[in-house]
Every structure is written in C-alpha cells, then in structure tokens.
Amino acid sequence: MKPFKYINAKDAPAAVKLVSENPNARFLAGGTNLLDLMKENVEQPDEVIDITRIALTQIKATSAGVSIGGLGKNTDAANHPMIRQNYPLLTQAILAGASGQIRNMATNGGNLLQRTRCPYFYDVNMPCNKREPGSGCGALEGINRMHAIFGWSETCVAVFPSDMAIALAALDAVVKIQSPGGQEKSIPFADFHRLPGDTPEKDTNLGHGELITAIEIPKNNFAEHSYYLKVRDRASYAFALVSVAAALEMNGNVIKQARLAMGGVAHKPWRALKAEQMLVGKEPTEANFKLAADAEMAEAKPLEHNKFKVELGNRSIVLALQMAFNSDKS
C-alpha cells in the first residue's frame, strides 16, 4: 500500500474543503471498499480524510417521506422501525448484501459509491479503462460471465455491485449532497450513477470533494407489496448475478403503479421502465408479469459468457413480482 496522510475531519464543511483541495484525496467512512482498493493498489490516494465522527447518521421522518443519514451504518438503516414498516424493500435489499460484519461497518453513502467488483478492475496487471482510461477493457473479450447485459459500451462492461442502491432506484430516492463552498444540492437517484459511455472511470455524477449527507425516500404506497430478489452463486458473500427490486401499488385487483429495478446487469442500477409501464392498469397475473419481463429483457445485449442472464433476468422479474404481490399474505 502506498503511504498516505491521514486527517480526522471535525465537520462536513472541513472534510469537503480538504478533499476538494487535493485531487488525490479521498473520504474514509466505513472503509469496507476503499481499504480493499488501496491494498490492491487500485486506488492510491496520498491523503485520506476520516469522516466517521461527523454527525450525519440520523434517520428521521420528513414531510415528504424519510431521510437517512449518509454516514449511518447499513445495519441501522435496515433495522430501523420506520424503514422496516414503511420501506421494507430497502430493508430486504440491505440484508441481502455482504455480511453482518460488513453491514455493521459500511455506511449508507459509501454503499452508493462502491466500485465494481470486476476482476479485471482489481487486477492491476490487466487492461481496464475504469482503472486506467485508455488501456482497454479486459472483460470485453475475456471472461465476462458476471458482466453487463444492458447499457455497456466498448470501453466497459462492468456491473455495479450494490444491493441497497437497487432498492433505492426502485423507490425514487434522492441523494443530498454538500459541495465545496457550502452549496447543497439534490440528485435524483436515476441521475446519480452513470452508464460507462466513453468515460467508464466516472461511476457517478458526484463531483470531487462532494459529500453525500443524506438519502431521501418519498412517501409511497408500496409497503404491502414489495420484494427484493437476489440470485447469486452461493447464499452469502456473493454479489448478484441478477437481482430485482419489485414494488406494486394496488387498486383493488389492478396494478396502479409498479416499480422495478435490476442489479447485476448494468454499470448502474437498471430501472426496468418498459416493464413498469406495461404493468400499469393490468391485473397481477403470471401472464402479465411474463409479458412485462419479456418487454424489458428484449433490449438486453449479452456478452459471450453471460447469455444465461437474459433468461435468468426474465424469470427473476416474474418471480420478484409474484413475491411482491403476495408479500402481504406471508
């Protein structure tokens, strides 16, 4: 690991100022991703700003919904009574991720900023445009079983690893940011993460030195009919091959609103908008769920080794919707 300077920030403005003044500085919160990257020499900051003591951990009700502190722990968010009761999809997604030990350390804001787990990204001896722009994409012609089937480009086929973020995408969350100079701004979740395009090194639209202070989720009527499905190679300590966050608002026996987001299939949380649109006004039948899944997965562009993800994605959407519809009966 490259030597670095360690600074303990006293508050959010001080932390933002320190990082923004040094292009090679990084925030340190839970450290569950950054420290791994530093040990592998994928990230080599010369200055690390510790923000763990900053008071941005509160979970509170707002007039519009709920606000979750950016520096709160994943475990606290998942187990908070307000989240479990009103936003169970988020609880399920968080608990599907990592392990209890990691969730006890990982922060909510840090979860959104995870880097890909693509092995070509982690291996500094392999070409990776995300790690070293212009070097090429080893996964494009390499072993790409775990990689993207939506939204990839010739420069990058990596996928985004978070579970929590998939639920937040389905729930139309908003990310609250503190920028250098004291400005505060809000980024709708759909605009927070990026597809790779020609700049795969940019995972998000967050500027250098900008700090996630909170994640806000608007009120909704999805609590009774929501489900997070994660399909993976083993039951724990594994990232998703495909995951689906599904939520339905019912009007009698007709779907009034549907929310679907997928993980393990794209460089960002993939909002299944075609499937959502097809479900509105329909009855919650397996046939209708299958038609919606078919419409969404028709746009998939699999790579050499991940063609199975198309059928897996289709079946996962159908099953997640069935589980969401029946969740109030369990």
N, C-alpha and C positions, 0 to 999 in steps of 0.2 A: 504494500500500500504506500502511495506517495505521501510524504509528510504534509501536514496541513495545519493551519492556525485555527484554534477553537475559541469562539466567543460566545458568551452566555448573554442573550439579549434580554433587556429589562422589560420591554413592552413591544407591542406590534409596530409602532412608528420607527422605533430604533432598529428593529430587525429588518424592516423593509428598506430603510436607508442603507444599512450595512451591505445587504445583498445587492441592492441596485447600483451601488458604487463600485462593485467588483464583478466583472462579467464571469469570473471563475469561482464565485462564492455560491454556496447552496444552503438552504434552510435544512435544519435537522429537527425532526419531530420524533416519531416513534423509531425511525431508522431501520425499519424492517426491510426496506428495499434499497435505500441509499447505501447503507453499510455493505450490503452484498455487492453492489455495483462498484464500490470503492475497493473492496478486497479483490475483485476480479480485474481491476484497472480499466473497467468500462467507463466509470466516472472518476475524474481526478481533480476534484476541487482543491484549491490552495487555501480556502477559507470556509469553515463550517460554522453557521450561526445557529446556536441552540435556541429553539423557541418553545421548549417544553414547559417552561414556567409561566408562559403568558396565559392570561385568563380568558381563553376563548373555548371553553368546554361546555357551556351551558346548553341544555335542551329546554326550550320554552315554547309555550303556545303563543301564537300571534293572531291578530285579527284575520289574517289571510290563511293561516294554517299552522305550521310548526317550523321553528328554527333550530338547527342542530349545529353546535359549535364546531368549527373547523379543526380544533385541537383536542376535541373529545375523543375518547377511545371507541373503537368499533364495538367492543363488548358493551359499553354503556349505552350506545345508541340502540343496539339490538334488543337490549333487555329493559329499556325504559318503558314504563307502563303506557305512556302516551303513544309511543311508536308501536308497541305490540297491539294495542287496541285499535288505533286509527290507521296505521300504516303497516299491517302485518307482512305485506310483500317485502318491505325493506328489512324487517327482522329476519325473514326466511333467507333472503339473499346474503345478508351478512353472515349468518350462521352456517351457510353453505361454503363459505370461503375459509381458506387457510386452516388454522388450528386454534384451539382455545388460547394457547400461549401467545400466538401471534396477534390474535384479536385483542388481547389484553394490552398489547403494546402499540399496535397500529392506530393511527389517527384517521378521522373521517376525511379531512382534507388530503392527507397523504395517500389514502386509498385511491382517490381520483387521479393522483399523479404517478401511479405505478408505471414503470417502464415495461415494455413487452418481455415475456419470458422466452422469446425466440432464441434457440441455442446458437444461432449464427450471430446474434447481437451480443451474447455473453462471451463468445469465443473471439478474443482479440486477434487471433491468427486467421480468421475468416473475413471475407469481404462483407460489409454491412453499411448501407447508406445511412441508416439511422444512427449508427455509432460514428461513422466516418463518411460524411457526404461525398459522393462521387466514387466510392470504392466498389460499388456494385452490390447486388443482393444475392447472397449465397443460397438463400432458401428458394429463390425463384426456379432454379434448375436443380436444387438439392432435395433433401428430404423435407417435404412440406406437408406432412400428414396433419399437423396441428394448426395449419395456417389458414389464411382468409379465403372466403368464397364470395364475399361482397366487397366492393369498393377498393380493391387493391390496385396498385399501379405497377409498372415495370421497375420502379425503384424500391418497392417494399411490399411484402405480402404478410407481414407480421399481424398478430391479433392483440387486442387489448385484454389484459388478464383479470380485471376486477369483476367480482360478483355484485358488490354493493352498487356500483355505478350502473349496472344493467337495470336494477330496480328503480334507481333514481331517474334514469332516462324514461322509463315507463310512467313514472309519477310526475313528469313535467317539472322536475326540480329546477331551482335557480341557484347559481353559485355566487356568493357575495365575496367581493374582492376589495382589499386595501392596496392602493397603488402608491408608488413613490410620490412624495409631495402631499400626502394626506388625502388624496382623492379616493372616493369609494365608488364602486360600480357593481353592476349585476350582469351576469352572463347566463342566459337560458341554457339549460343543460344540453339541448340539441346543438348549441353552438360552441360548447366548451371544448370538446375533443375534436380532433381533425382526422380526415382521411389523409393518406400519405401524399398523393399527388406527386409533385416534384420536390417536396420538402419533408421527407419522412422523419427527419430529425426533430421536427416540431410536433409533439404529441398533442398539445392543447393550444388554445388561443390566449393563454396566460402569458403576460409579458415578464421578462426577467425582473425579479425583485418584487413582483406582485404576490400577495399573500392571501390565501383562502381564509376568510374569517368565519364564514358560516355557510350552511346549505339549507335553503328554504324549500319546503314542500307545500304546495297549495292544498287547501281542503278538497276532498273528493268523496265520492260515494262508492269506492272500490273495496272497502274493508271486508265486506261479506263474501266477495267473490274474487279472490286473488291467490296466485300461487307462483312460486319460483321453482323451476325445474332445472337441475344441473346434471348433465350427462358427462361422465368422465371415466377414465380408465380404471380408477380404483376409488374406493369410498371416501378417502380422505387424503390430504396432502397432494392433491392433484388439481390442475386447472381444467376448465371446461373444454371438452370437445365441442359441445353446443350447450348453451343454456337459454332459457326462455323465462322472462318475467311477464306474466299474463294477469290482466285485471279487467273485470267486467262490471258495468253498472246496468242493472236490470230494470225494466219497466214491465212488470208482470212476467210474461214468458217471452219477452222480446228484449234484445240487447239494445240498450240506449246508447252506451258508449263502450268502446273497447280500447285497451292499451296493451301493446305488445312490444317488447324489446328483446334483442338476442345478444348473447355473448359467445365468444369463441369463434366468431365468423367474420369479423372485420377489425380494422385498425382502431375503431371506436365502438361504443355501444350502438348496436344497429337497431334503429327503430323500424319496426315492420309496419309501415304506414299503409301499404296496399292491403295487407291482411286486416288491419284495423278498419279501413274504410268498407271493406266487403262485409264485415260483421254487423255494422250498424243497421238496425231495423230487422235483423234476422232472428230466428229462433235459435237457441243454443244447442243445436243438434250436431252429432258427429259429422254428418254430411256437410253442413255449413262450415264447420271448423276445418274440414278437409279442403273445401273449395278455397277458403281464405289462405290456408297453408300453401296450397298449390300456386296461388297467385303470387305469393311472396317469394317462394323458392324458385319460381320460373326465371327470376332475374339473376340467380346465382351463377358464378363463373368459377367452377372448381379448378384446382391445380392437379398435377399428375397423381399425387398421393392422397388427396382428400376428397375424391368424388363421393365417397360414402357420406360426407357431411350434408349433401343435398337431401338424400332420403332421411337421414337422421334428423335434420332440421325440420323437415316436413312432419315427421312423426312426433317430434318434440313439441312443435306448436300445437298440434291436435291434442296431445296428452296434457300439456300445460293448461289449455283452455278447458278441457274436461275437468281437471282437478280444480281449477279456479271456480267454475260454475258450481261444482259440488262441495266446495270448501265449507260452506255454511251448514252442510249436513253432517260433517265429520265430527 
